[in-house]
Amino acid sequence: MDYCASWSGGKDSCLACYMAMQGGIRISRLVHFDRPNNLHGVDPFMIRIQAELARIPIVQKSVPSIDFEREFKDTVNELKQKGVVGMVFGDIYLEPHKEWVVRTCSELGVTAEEPLWGRKTKDIIKDFVGLGFETIIASGNQKFIDKRFIGRKMDDEFIAHLESRNLDVCGENGEFHTFVTGGPLFNGHIEISRSDVTERDGFWFLEVQDFRLVRHPF
């Protein structure tokens, strides 16, 4: 039976997808919604590069925020007609997010899987890094995240910065967002060679200007 996976390009959706697959769930599609003023700050083209490296087809939709639920349901319904019976999400502890997921999936008649739900965020980061995934900081709320971290790898220094300010190390409350550049889900990794940092509405954003793909030799 096929599942699809909600995909933002960041660490949580990536780890949730990987854990589901390791648990025996077949992921036949990644699903990415690009919304106006997207705080993830990742160009949809870069998301397609991730999907290519993961060797999983991706469905991308550009949707206005006010019509998101309708577009979400239409998209999942289309996949349901192709045999998808469930969807994987990367929520951790925000109840309103999970409630929305459970309700909409129930109305669609598909199963909602939340592999990360209820886990400690420190354990999630430990597992993510321990499995060999790499991710960079793609955007950050200027109230909490210094500009110097944007575009840098999520490492011990960044985690220490978060902990020193009593911030969630997974950024579950929107303090920052990430972009996964490599790991065991992929047959290569992304090396960003040129970029800039821009700002909008109180957030820093990484603007990728050039990159190269490094393929694994297997």
Backbone torsions as a table, in degrees:
resi	resn	phi	psi	omega
1	MET	NA	137.3	-175.4
2	ASP	-93.6	142.1	171.9
3	TYR	-120.7	158.9	167.6
4	CYS	-112.5	165.4	-179.0
5	ALA	-128.1	129.7	173.7
6	SER	-66.3	129.8	-170.3
7	TRP	-132.9	117.2	176.8
8	SER	-101.7	-15.1	-173.9
9	GLY	97.2	-9.4	-177.0
10	GLY	-95.1	178.2	-171.7
11	LYS	-63.7	-40.0	-174.3
12	ASP	-69.2	-46.6	178.9
13	SER	-66.2	-34.5	179.2
14	CYS	-66.7	-48.5	-179.1
15	LEU	-66.1	-38.5	178.3
16	ALA	-61.7	-43.8	178.1
17	CYS	-61.4	-46.9	-178.4
18	TYR	-63.1	-45.1	-179.5
19	MET	-63.3	-39.4	177.9
20	ALA	-62.2	-43.9	179.3
21	MET	-64.8	-40.2	177.7
22	GLN	-65.1	-25.3	178.2
23	GLY	-86.8	4.8	175.2
24	GLY	100.7	1.9	178.7
25	ILE	-82.7	131.1	178.0
26	ARG	-87.7	118.4	177.9
27	ILE	-96.8	112.6	-177.3
28	SER	-97.5	-16.6	179.6
29	ARG	-149.9	144.9	163.0
30	LEU	-97.0	145.8	-179.2
31	VAL	-125.9	120.2	-177.4
32	HIS	-125.8	126.2	176.6
33	PHE	-108.4	124.8	177.9
34	ASP	-102.5	116.7	-176.8
35	ARG	-112.5	155.8	178.4
36	PRO	-56.8	142.1	179.3
37	ASN	55.1	39.6	179.3
38	ASN	-60.6	119.4	-176.5
39	LEU	-77.4	-10.5	174.5
40	HIS	-68.5	-28.3	172.7
41	GLY	68.3	23.1	-177.4
42	VAL	-109.3	128.8	178.4
43	ASP	-63.6	134.2	179.2
44	PRO	-54.5	-29.0	177.5
45	PHE	-61.7	-40.3	179.4
46	MET	-67.7	-31.6	175.9
47	ILE	-64.9	-39.4	178.4
48	ARG	-65.7	-33.2	176.5
49	ILE	-64.5	-42.5	176.7
50	GLN	-58.2	-46.9	-178.8
51	ALA	-61.4	-39.0	177.7
52	GLU	-61.3	-43.7	179.5
53	LEU	-68.8	-29.2	178.4
54	ALA	-81.8	-11.6	-178.5
55	ARG	59.4	37.2	177.0
56	ILE	-125.3	125.4	178.0
57	PRO	-57.9	146.6	-179.1
58	ILE	-121.8	142.6	173.0
59	VAL	-108.9	120.2	179.6
60	GLN	-117.9	135.2	177.8
61	LYS	-132.7	134.9	172.0
62	SER	-97.1	117.6	-172.0
63	VAL	-132.9	144.7	172.4
64	PRO	-73.7	145.6	-176.1
65	SER	-57.6	-35.7	-174.9
66	ILE	-70.1	-21.7	-179.0
67	ASP	-108.6	18.7	-171.2
68	PHE	-61.5	-47.6	-176.2
69	GLU	-62.0	-41.2	178.7
70	ARG	-62.8	-44.9	179.5
71	GLU	-65.6	-38.9	177.8
72	PHE	-60.3	-48.9	-178.4
73	LYS	-64.9	-41.6	178.6
74	ASP	-60.7	-42.7	-178.4
75	THR	-66.0	-46.5	-179.3
76	VAL	-67.8	-35.4	177.2
77	ASN	-62.3	-39.5	177.1
78	GLU	-62.1	-41.5	178.6
79	LEU	-70.0	-33.1	177.2
80	LYS	-61.7	-37.4	178.2
81	GLN	-67.1	-17.3	179.0
82	LYS	-99.6	9.9	174.4
83	GLY	106.1	0.4	178.4
84	VAL	-73.0	130.4	-177.3
85	VAL	-113.2	-7.8	-178.5
86	GLY	-161.5	173.7	-177.2
87	MET	-142.3	140.1	-179.2
88	VAL	-101.8	136.2	-179.1
89	PHE	-127.3	158.7	-177.4
90	GLY	-110.1	29.8	178.0
91	ASP	-70.7	152.1	-176.8
92	ILE	-117.3	-54.8	-178.2
93	TYR	-148.7	0.4	-179.3
94	LEU	-79.6	107.0	-175.1
95	GLU	-58.1	-43.1	-179.6
96	PRO	-58.9	-35.3	178.1
97	HIS	-65.0	-47.5	-178.3
98	LYS	-65.8	-39.9	179.2
99	GLU	-59.7	-41.6	178.3
100	TRP	-64.6	-44.4	179.6
101	VAL	-59.7	-49.3	-177.9
102	VAL	-62.2	-43.5	-178.6
103	ARG	-65.3	-50.6	-175.5
104	THR	-66.9	-39.8	179.2
105	CYS	-66.9	-37.3	177.0
106	SER	-62.9	-42.8	179.1
107	GLU	-65.9	-28.9	179.2
108	LEU	-85.0	-16.4	-178.6
109	GLY	78.7	30.5	176.3
110	VAL	-122.7	158.1	-179.4
111	THR	-84.5	137.2	175.4
112	ALA	-102.5	124.7	177.4
113	GLU	-112.2	131.8	-179.0
114	GLU	-127.6	79.8	-174.5
115	PRO	-61.7	-24.8	-176.9
116	LEU	-95.9	-6.2	-169.9
117	TRP	-60.7	131.2	174.0
118	GLY	82.6	-3.0	-179.9
119	ARG	-82.7	154.0	175.7
120	LYS	-70.2	135.7	-175.4
121	THR	-64.5	-32.3	176.8
122	LYS	-63.3	-37.3	178.7
123	ASP	-68.8	-35.9	178.9
124	ILE	-63.3	-46.4	179.2
125	ILE	-63.9	-40.9	179.3
126	LYS	-60.4	-45.1	179.2
127	ASP	-66.4	-42.3	-178.7
128	PHE	-57.8	-48.9	-179.5
129	VAL	-70.8	-41.6	-178.2
130	GLY	-63.0	-29.3	178.2
131	LEU	-76.6	-12.6	178.9
132	GLY	101.5	11.9	176.6
133	PHE	-77.8	150.3	174.4
134	GLU	-128.5	140.5	-179.2
135	THR	-145.5	151.2	177.3
136	ILE	-115.2	161.1	178.4
137	ILE	-82.6	116.0	-174.8
138	ALA	-95.9	-25.5	177.7
139	SER	-159.2	158.9	179.9
140	GLY	-157.9	142.8	175.7
141	ASN	-69.0	124.9	-175.6
142	GLN	-62.9	-19.1	177.7
143	LYS	-70.4	-24.9	-172.0
144	PHE	-121.8	-29.7	-170.3
145	ILE	-113.5	124.9	178.0
146	ASP	-70.3	145.3	-179.7
147	LYS	-56.8	-32.2	-176.1
148	ARG	-62.3	-19.8	-178.5
149	PHE	-85.0	-17.9	-175.7
150	ILE	-67.6	126.7	-178.7
151	GLY	91.6	-10.3	179.9
152	ARG	-89.0	157.5	177.7
153	LYS	-66.2	143.0	173.8
154	MET	-72.2	107.3	-174.1
155	ASP	-130.2	-172.5	-177.6
156	ASP	-61.6	-35.9	180.0
157	GLU	-64.4	-42.7	179.8
158	PHE	-66.5	-42.5	179.4
159	ILE	-62.8	-40.1	177.5
160	ALA	-63.3	-38.0	177.2
161	HIS	-60.5	-44.5	179.2
162	LEU	-63.4	-46.2	-177.4
163	GLU	-66.0	-33.7	179.6
164	SER	-66.6	-21.4	180.0
165	ARG	-108.9	13.5	179.0
166	ASN	56.1	40.6	178.6
167	LEU	-100.9	152.3	178.7
168	ASP	-66.4	130.1	-174.8
169	VAL	-71.5	-13.8	175.2
170	CYS	-98.8	-4.0	-178.9
171	GLY	64.4	32.8	-175.0
172	GLU	-63.5	-22.8	-180.0
173	ASN	-95.4	15.4	176.2
174	GLY	86.0	15.3	179.8
175	GLU	-63.5	-34.8	179.2
176	PHE	-157.9	165.8	175.8
177	HIS	-134.3	157.4	-173.7
178	THR	-125.6	167.6	174.7
179	PHE	-134.9	120.3	-176.4
180	VAL	-79.6	129.0	-176.5
181	THR	-107.5	-12.2	179.8
182	GLY	-176.2	169.1	179.1
183	GLY	148.6	-177.8	-173.0
184	PRO	-67.5	-12.1	176.7
185	LEU	-78.6	-17.7	-169.1
186	PHE	-112.8	155.3	176.6
187	ASN	-99.7	30.0	178.7
188	GLY	172.7	-175.4	176.3
189	HIS	-141.6	164.3	-176.3
190	ILE	-104.2	126.7	174.8
191	GLU	-110.9	115.6	179.7
192	ILE	-86.6	120.0	-174.4
193	SER	-100.5	-22.6	-179.6
194	ARG	-149.4	132.9	-177.8
195	SER	-158.0	170.9	177.2
196	ASP	-140.6	162.4	176.7
197	VAL	-114.9	123.7	178.4
198	THR	-113.9	172.3	177.7
199	GLU	-135.5	146.7	179.6
200	ARG	-159.2	129.2	173.5
201	ASP	53.2	39.4	176.2
202	GLY	82.5	13.2	179.6
203	PHE	-125.6	149.0	167.3
204	TRP	-90.1	144.1	178.1
205	PHE	-135.2	138.4	174.6
206	LEU	-84.5	127.5	176.0
207	GLU	-109.8	106.9	-178.7
208	VAL	-77.8	124.6	-178.1
209	GLN	-107.1	-26.3	177.1
210	ASP	-159.2	149.7	-179.5
211	PHE	-159.0	169.3	173.2
212	ARG	-138.7	151.7	177.1
213	LEU	-97.0	132.8	175.4
214	VAL	-112.6	108.6	-176.3
215	ARG	-82.1	143.5	172.8
216	HIS	-75.4	145.2	-176.3
217	PRO	-82.0	35.2	178.2
218	PHE	-146.8	NA	NA
